[in-house]
Amino acid sequence: MTAARRHSGVSAEGVVRRFGDRTVLDHLDLEIDDEELVVLLGPSGCGKSTLLRLLAGLDRPDGGRVEVPAKRAIVFQGDRLLPWQRVLRNVTVGLHGPDADQRARSALADVHLTGRERAWPKQLSGGEAQRVALARALVAEPELILLDEPFAALDAITRVRMHDLVRELRRAHHASMLLVTHDVDEAIALADRVVVMNNGRIGSDHRVTLSAADREASIAREEIRLALLADLGLASAH
């Protein structure tokens, strides 16, 4: 894997990942532009999380070429907070330097958690815990943020609030983002582009240029939704 500092995008070409005799990623190609938010959809077991782990540097491909920014962070479905550390210390994990606390406080402010620095993880709601996880990702000022179904366990109202927060963070931090989800509506709400993965490859690619209002309800939104459901083999699910 090559760590490329020249841009915040991603370039993956002919990527292969095998586990025993099973090929999970089969000559996959994916490009993410600087500051672009791409949502990755696909059925369970198609290789979405494997791809994220490769891009995060947590795994290595068996073939192909992957170029990613040097500074990147990943947010998982579970918040993965350390229960024996307060919120501030959870955000400063792995962070060094005399300004570590101030940087952590700034990241917590970005996710609207000012005043919760001394709370224990068990005192947080599910949405608050995921916001701490986002702050922990943001504190290193990454050029690429990888999000592996981070809102799947949240209730519907909290998910909508987290979507609003992601939009705010994009404007503030100018990072490229790759979000994995099973939720077609979430994909349309957030994405610049939605890619659908199947059989270890990217099968289709949909650019979303809708206004904020049209993402909520419009004929164009419904057309994209139906196209995505068809790509997922769920065309009758409307």
N, C-alpha and C positions, 0 to 999 in steps of 0.2 A: 504494500500500500504506500502511495506517495502522499505526503503531507504538503499541500500546495498553498503557499501563503498569498499568492497573487490575486485571489478572488475568494468570494464567500460561497460560490456555487459548488456543484457536485458533478463529476463526470464518471460514469461507470460504463465500461464497454466489455461485452463478452464475458461477464462475470459468472463463474461457476463455483458452486459450493456443494460438496457431497458429504453425506454421513453414511459410511459403509457403502452399500450398493445403491443407496437412494440419492438421486440428484435433486436437491432442493432448489437451487438456482441454476438455470440451464441457459448459459450464454445470454444473460440479462443485460440490457442496455437501458441506461437512465441518465438524463441530464436535468440538473436543477440550476436555474440562472441565479445570479447575484440577487439577494433579497427576495427571492421568489418563495411563496408558500405552496408546496405541492402536497396534496393529500393522496395517500396510497390506500386503495380499497382492494379487497380480495377475500375469497373464502378462507376459513380456518385451515391452516396447514399448507398454504400456498407458498410460504417463504417470506412473508412480510417482515416478521421479527428477525429472521436470519439476515435479511438485507440491512435492517437497521443496525444490527450488531456489527456487521462488516463496516458500515459507514462510520460507526462510533469508534472503531478500532478495538472492539472487544473480541473480534474473531478475524480470521484471515481467509481470503478466497483460495480455492484450489486452482483457479485459472482466471484469466482476464485482467483488466486494468481498472483500478479505482483511484480517483483523485478527489481529495476532500480538503477543506481548510484545515490548517494546523490547530485552530482553536474551535473545539466543538463540544457539545454537551448533550446528554440524553435524559429524558424524563420518562419514567416507566408508568404502567397502569397503577401499581402500588406506589405510595409516596416514598417508601423505603427510608423513613426518618429513623434516627437513632433514638430509642425511647428513653435512654439515660442522659440525653443531652437536651438542653432547652433549645428553643427555636433559633436563637442567634447562633449558637454553636453548631447546630445542624447546617446552617447556611455557610459557615466558615470552614467546614470540613475540607481539608486539602488546600486551604487558602493560606498564603504566607505573606508576611510583611507587616509593617507597623500600621498600615491603613486597612487591615483585614476587617476589623469590626465596623469601620465606617462604610466600607464597600458593602458589607452584608446588610447594614441598616438601610443603605440606599436601595439595594435590591428588594428588601422587604417593603420599602415605601412604594417601589414600582408595582408590587402586587397587592397593594393596599392592606398591608399588615403592620403598619407603624403602631407601636404600642403593645405588640404581641411578642416582643423579642425574648422575654423571660418566661413565656408559657412553655409547659411541657407538651410533647406531642399528644399525650392522652387527653389534653384539655382542648384540642382543636376539633372542629368539625371536619368532615371529609373534604369539603371545598377548601377550607383553610390549610389543611395538610398538603393538598396538591399545590396550593399557592406557595407554600414553603419550598416544595420540591422545585417549582418553577424558579423561585428566587435563588435556590442553590445552583441551578443551571445558569442563570443570568449573571451571577456574581463574577464569573470568570470572563465575562464579556465575549462569549463565543461568536464566531462567524457563522456557525451552523448549529441549529437546535433540532434534535431528533426527538419526536414525541410518540411513544408507543402506547396508543390507546389510553392517554392519561386521564380521560374524563369518563371512561366506561362505567365506573362504579358509582358515579354521582347521580343524584336525582335530576329530573328534567330542568327544574328551575336553576339549580346550581350550575348545570352544564351550560345553559344560556349565558349565565354570568361569566363563566370561564371563557366562552367564545368571545365575549366583549373584551375580556382581559387580554386574550391572545391578540386581538386587533390592536389594542393599545400598545402592547409590547412590541409588535412589529414596527409600529411607527416610531417608537422610542429607540429601538436597538438595531434596526436595519440588518438583522440577521436573515440568512436563508433558513427555511424550516421545511422539514418533512414530517408530516403527521400521519400515523397509521390509525385507521378507524374501521369499524364495521358499519358505521352510521352514514347512510347516503345523504341525509339531510344535514348532518354536521359537515360533511365534505363540501356541499354546495354553499353552506353558510360561510366557510372560511377560505376556500381554496382560490388561488390564481389558476391552478390547473389540477385536475383529478386524473390520476392514472390507475388503471385497473390491472391487477396482477393475477395470472392464472398459469398453472403448470410451470412455475419457475421463471416466467418471463412477464414483461409488461405487454399486455394484450391490447389495450386501447388508451387513448389520451384525449382528455376533454379540457379545453381552455374555458374558464369561467370569467366572463367580463361583465357580469351583471352588477347593477348598482346595489347598495345596501338594501333598499326597499324591494327591488326585484328579487333579491335572494330570499326574501321572506315569502313573497307570493307574486307570481306572474306566470304568464304562459311560457316564457322562455325558461323559467326555473323548472316548470313541470316537464318541458321537453328534455332538459338535461337530466332530470331525475329519472324519467322513463328510459333514457338511453343508458344510464348507469345501471339501472335494474336489469335491463336486457343484457348488458355486458356481464353481469353477475349471475345470469341465468335465473333471474327473479322477475321476468317481465310481467307475470300475472299478479305481482304483489302490490299493484296500485289500486 
